[in-house]
Amino acid sequence: DVYKRQTLDWGFARAEVFTARVGLFPTDYPEVSDRIAFFEQLQTRLSELPGVRGAALTTSLPGLGSWGSFAGVQGQSYATDQDYPLIRRQIITPGYFQAFDVDILAGRPFEAQDDTEGMDVALVNQAFADQFFPGGEALGKQVRVGRSDTEEPWRTIVGVVPNLYMGGALNDEDPNGPGIYTPLAQEDARFLSIAVRTDGNPMRLTSLVRETVAGLDGDVPIYWTESMEQSLEESTWPFRIFGTLFAAFGVAALFLASVGLYGVMSFSVRRRTTEVGIRMALGAEPRDVIGMILRQGLWQMGVGLLLGGGVALLVGQGIQLLLFQVDPRDPVIFAAIAALLTCTGLAASYVPAARATRVDPMVAFQAD
């Protein structure tokens, strides 16, 4: 869990991206056009700051979750509203993918003409294109957010982009699932995240970004100022804590289980010293006696592993939400633990059994 989180390839720039949050209240900006104008001016001014390689505004940052919505896809029919697929949705400004150093896979990104006067457009991620247009013909097709009663317009797909964890990494079964992006100039948003990519330490932009926002409206503050990397680290802190705890407790539990298994099996075999002596006195070969004891031990361990594995599967489902891209039913992990416990049990059976076969039968008869 911890290893996967630390080595995960997010697919977009993180360390050099400054992020913050900004919002407009209806009392100060009652009209949609006023809000759009403010955000567009802000994005333009941020892009012009010295050292900036890309700037954008978005309803949510990649890897931190986004809206879930139903959608209708051109060419597909839906018998009921429950048949509409659930997708992820973000509102962004032009420059969003440049801010995260991501290349468009096909088509084009949003441009200045994608406003209320232009054609309603959308971008879809690769997962969306693969699921709904497996033939690779997503460009030019149409998609509409909502179900049968939606008032949203049909939007023409003008570009396909990489999967950028629209669903977030936290407690999401499919963070790279299908999703669409719509341009801010054709939407209405009041609270947006700022993303500015630069060279070097992104936090040096804090004062510049704050001054830029104040230059448009001195009553509008920015908050949650941190790098993209810090945002992702904070969003996954439960995984760091629980992952470390589970790893420590798991190792301790496995060690105690191995020691306990060794002790129980060893004690069980030692109590059969008299039986071993009798068998040896009647002409049994040491390898036959040891093989018999190992087979009986394996049968007992098999029953224990079967019962324990069943309980582990049930308990594992309960901690799924605390795991980061880890399958609680991973067969490799189950097989490794079963192999370790089996080897421990065999060693615990073999060592005392081999020792007992070397004991003089008369001494074994006197064993208590």
C-alpha positions in Angstrom: 0.0 0.0 0.0 2.7 2.5 1.1 5.0 1.4 -1.7 2.3 1.8 -4.4 1.4 5.3 -3.2 5.1 6.4 -3.2 5.9 5.0 -6.6 2.6 5.9 -8.4 3.0 7.6 -11.7 0.3 10.3 -11.6 0.9 11.3 -15.2 1.0 15.0 -14.7 3.4 17.7 -13.2 3.2 18.0 -9.4 6.3 19.4 -7.8 6.4 22.6 -9.8 2.7 23.5 -9.8 1.3 26.1 -7.4 -2.3 25.6 -6.3 -4.8 27.7 -4.5 -8.5 28.2 -4.2 -10.6 31.3 -5.1 -14.3 32.0 -4.9 -16.9 34.6 -5.9 -20.1 35.2 -3.9 -23.4 35.9 -5.7 -23.9 39.1 -3.7 -20.7 40.5 -5.3 -21.0 38.8 -8.7 -24.7 38.1 -9.3 -24.4 37.5 -13.0 -22.9 34.5 -14.7 -21.2 36.7 -17.2 -19.5 38.7 -14.4 -18.1 35.6 -12.9 -16.8 34.3 -16.2 -15.2 37.6 -17.0 -13.4 37.7 -13.6 -12.0 34.2 -14.0 -11.0 34.7 -17.6 -9.1 37.9 -16.7 -7.5 36.1 -13.8 -6.3 33.2 -15.9 -4.9 35.6 -18.5 -2.9 37.6 -15.9 -1.6 34.5 -14.2 -0.3 33.3 -17.5 1.6 36.5 -17.9 3.5 36.3 -14.6 7.3 36.0 -14.9 8.5 32.4 -14.9 5.0 30.9 -15.5 4.9 28.1 -18.0 1.2 27.5 -17.7 -1.8 28.7 -15.7 -5.4 27.6 -15.5 -8.5 27.4 -13.3 -10.6 24.4 -12.6 -13.4 23.1 -10.5 -11.1 20.4 -9.1 -7.5 19.5 -9.3 -6.4 16.1 -10.7 -6.0 13.4 -8.2 -8.2 15.1 -5.7 -11.6 14.1 -7.0 -14.2 15.7 -9.2 -18.0 15.8 -9.8 -19.8 12.7 -10.6 -22.6 13.0 -13.1 -24.7 10.9 -15.5 -24.3 11.5 -19.2 -25.9 10.6 -22.5 -23.7 9.6 -25.4 -24.5 10.0 -29.1 -25.6 6.8 -30.8 -26.7 5.1 -27.6 -30.2 4.6 -26.3 -31.3 4.4 -22.7 -34.5 2.6 -21.7 -34.6 4.3 -18.2 -32.7 7.0 -16.4 -30.9 4.3 -14.4 -29.3 3.1 -17.7 -27.3 6.4 -18.2 -23.6 5.9 -17.4 -22.0 7.6 -14.5 -18.9 9.7 -15.5 -16.6 12.3 -13.9 -16.9 16.0 -14.9 -14.6 19.0 -14.6 -15.0 22.6 -15.7 -11.7 24.1 -16.8 -10.2 27.1 -18.6 -7.9 27.0 -21.6 -4.4 26.2 -20.5 -5.4 23.5 -18.0 -3.4 20.7 -19.6 -0.4 23.0 -20.3 -0.4 23.9 -16.6 0.1 20.2 -15.7 2.5 19.6 -18.6 0.1 17.1 -20.3 -0.2 16.7 -24.1 -3.5 16.3 -25.9 -3.9 12.8 -27.4 -6.1 13.7 -30.3 -8.0 16.8 -31.5 -7.4 20.2 -29.8 -7.7 21.7 -26.3 -10.1 24.5 -25.4 -9.5 27.8 -27.0 -10.7 31.4 -26.7 -13.6 30.9 -29.2 -15.1 28.2 -27.0 -17.5 30.7 -25.3 -21.2 31.3 -25.1 -21.2 32.5 -28.8 -19.4 29.4 -30.1 -20.3 25.8 -30.5 -20.9 23.8 -27.2 -17.8 21.6 -26.9 -16.2 19.1 -24.6 -13.0 17.1 -24.1 -13.1 13.5 -23.0 -10.4 11.4 -21.4 -9.0 8.2 -22.9 -11.2 6.0 -20.7 -14.3 7.7 -22.0 -13.2 7.3 -25.6 -12.3 3.6 -25.1 -15.6 2.8 -23.3 -18.1 4.6 -25.6 -16.2 4.9 -28.9 -13.9 1.8 -29.0 -13.4 2.3 -32.7 -11.4 5.4 -32.0 -13.9 7.8 -33.5 -14.7 10.0 -30.5 -13.8 13.3 -32.2 -16.9 15.0 -33.6 -19.3 12.9 -31.7 -21.6 14.4 -29.0 -22.2 13.9 -25.3 -24.6 15.6 -22.9 -24.3 15.8 -19.2 -27.4 14.6 -17.3 -30.2 12.2 -18.0 -33.5 12.4 -19.9 -34.7 15.5 -18.0 -31.5 17.5 -18.4 -31.4 21.0 -19.8 -27.7 20.7 -20.6 -26.8 21.1 -24.3 -25.3 18.4 -26.5 -21.6 19.0 -26.7 -19.3 18.2 -29.6 -16.1 16.3 -28.6 -13.2 18.3 -29.9 -10.3 16.5 -28.2 -9.2 13.4 -26.3 -6.9 13.8 -23.3 -5.0 11.3 -21.0 -6.6 9.9 -17.9 -5.7 12.3 -15.0 -7.2 10.7 -12.0 -10.4 12.7 -12.3 -12.0 10.5 -9.6 -9.1 11.1 -7.2 -7.0 8.5 -5.5 -8.8 8.4 -2.2 -11.5 5.8 -1.8 -12.3 5.5 -5.4 -12.7 2.2 -7.1 -11.9 3.6 -10.6 -10.0 7.0 -10.4 -9.2 6.6 -14.1 -12.8 6.0 -15.2 -14.6 7.9 -18.0 -14.7 11.6 -17.7 -15.4 14.8 -19.6 -14.1 18.4 -19.4 -16.2 21.4 -20.3 -15.0 25.0 -20.8 -15.6 27.6 -18.1 -16.8 30.1 -20.7 -19.8 27.9 -21.4 -20.5 27.0 -17.7 -21.2 28.7 -14.4 -18.7 28.2 -11.5 -18.3 30.2 -8.4 -15.4 28.5 -6.6 -12.4 27.3 -8.6 -8.9 26.0 -8.0 -5.9 27.9 -9.4 -3.0 25.9 -11.0 0.2 27.6 -12.0 3.3 25.8 -13.3 6.7 27.4 -13.0 10.3 26.5 -12.7 11.7 25.7 -9.3 9.8 26.2 -6.0 6.2 26.9 -6.9 5.4 28.5 -3.5 7.4 31.5 -4.4 4.4 32.5 -6.5 2.2 32.8 -3.5 2.6 36.6 -3.1 2.4 37.2 -6.9 -0.8 35.2 -7.3 -2.4 36.9 -4.3 -1.5 40.3 -5.7 -2.9 39.3 -9.1 -6.2 38.4 -7.6 -6.2 41.5 -5.5 -5.6 43.6 -8.6 -8.9 42.4 -10.0 -10.8 42.6 -6.7 -9.2 43.5 -3.4 -12.1 41.8 -1.5 -11.4 38.4 -3.1 -8.9 36.3 -1.1 -7.1 33.1 -2.1 -6.8 30.2 0.3 -5.4 26.7 0.5 -2.1 27.8 -1.0 0.2 24.8 -1.5 2.0 22.9 -4.2 0.3 20.2 -6.2 2.6 17.7 -4.6 1.6 18.9 -1.1 -2.1 18.7 -2.0 -1.8 15.1 -3.1 0.3 14.2 0.0 -2.4 15.6 2.2 -5.2 13.9 0.4 -3.6 10.5 0.9 -2.5 10.9 4.5 -4.9 8.1 5.7 -3.0 5.7 3.5 0.3 6.6 4.9 -0.9 6.2 8.5 -3.0 3.1 8.1 -0.6 1.5 5.6 2.3 1.8 8.0 0.2 0.5 10.9 -1.2 -2.4 8.9 2.3 -3.3 7.7 3.7 -3.2 11.2 0.8 -5.1 12.8 0.8 -7.6 9.9 4.5 -8.4 10.3 4.1 -8.8 14.1 1.0 -11.0 13.7 2.7 -13.2 11.1 5.7 -13.6 13.4 3.5 -14.5 16.4 1.5 -16.9 14.3 4.6 -18.6 13.0 6.1 -18.9 16.6 2.7 -20.1 17.9 2.3 -22.7 15.1 5.9 -23.9 15.6 5.2 -24.3 19.4 1.9 -26.1 19.0 3.2 -28.5 16.3 6.4 -29.2 18.1 4.6 -29.9 21.4 2.1 -32.2 19.6 4.9 -34.3 18.0 6.9 -34.5 21.3 3.8 -36.0 23.0 4.0 -38.9 20.5 7.5 -39.9 21.5 6.2 -43.2 23.0 4.2 -43.9 19.8 7.4 -43.3 17.7 9.4 -45.6 20.0 6.9 -48.4 19.6 6.8 -48.0 15.8 10.6 -48.0 15.7 10.7 -51.1 18.0 8.4 -52.9 15.6 10.7 -52.3 12.7 9.4 -49.0 11.2 11.9 -47.0 9.2 12.7 -43.5 10.4 11.7 -42.0 7.1 8.3 -43.7 7.3 7.6 -42.4 10.8 8.7 -38.9 9.9 6.5 -39.0 6.7 3.5 -40.1 8.7 3.9 -37.3 11.2 4.4 -34.7 8.4 1.3 -35.9 6.6 -0.8 -35.6 9.7 0.7 -32.2 10.4 0.0 -31.0 6.9 -3.6 -32.1 7.2 -4.1 -30.1 10.4 -2.4 -27.1 8.8 -4.6 -27.4 5.7 -7.7 -27.2 7.8 -6.3 -24.2 9.7 -5.3 -22.4 6.6 -8.6 -23.0 4.9 -10.5 -21.6 7.9 -8.1 -18.8 8.5 -8.1 -17.8 4.8 -11.9 -17.6 4.8 -11.9 -15.3 7.8 -9.2 -13.2 6.2 -11.2 -12.7 3.0 -14.2 -11.5 5.0 -12.2 -9.2 7.2 -10.3 -7.9 4.1 -13.4 -6.5 2.5 -14.0 -4.4 5.6 -10.7 -2.6 5.2 -10.9 -2.0 1.5 -11.5 1.8 2.0 -8.3 2.1 3.9 -6.2 0.5 1.1 -4.6 2.4 -1.7 -4.8 0.4 -5.0 -4.3 -2.9 -3.1 -6.6 -5.9 -3.5 -7.4 -7.3 -0.1 -8.0 -10.7 -1.9 -4.6 -10.6 -3.6 -3.9 -14.3 -4.3 -0.1 -13.7 -4.3 -0.2 -12.4 -0.8 -2.4 -15.2 0.4 -0.2 -17.8 -1.3 3.0 -16.3 0.3 1.5 -16.3 3.8 0.2 -19.9 3.4 3.6 -21.0 2.1 5.4 -19.4 5.0 3.0 -20.9 7.6 3.2 -24.3 5.9 7.0 -24.2 6.0 6.9 -23.2 9.6 4.5 -26.0 10.5 6.6 -28.6 8.6 9.7 -27.5 10.4 7.9 -27.7 13.7 6.8 -31.2 12.9 10.0 -32.5 11.3 12.5 -31.4 13.9 11.0 -33.2 17.0 9.9 -36.2 14.8 13.5 -36.6 13.6 14.8 -36.3 17.1 12.3 -38.9 18.4 13.4 -41.4 15.8 17.0 -41.3 17.2 15.8 -42.0 20.8 16.4 -45.5 22.1 13.0 -47.3 22.1 13.4 -48.3 25.8 13.8 -44.6 26.7 10.9 -43.7 24.5 8.7 -46.2 26.3 9.4 -44.4 29.6 8.5 -40.9 28.1 5.6 -39.3 29.8 
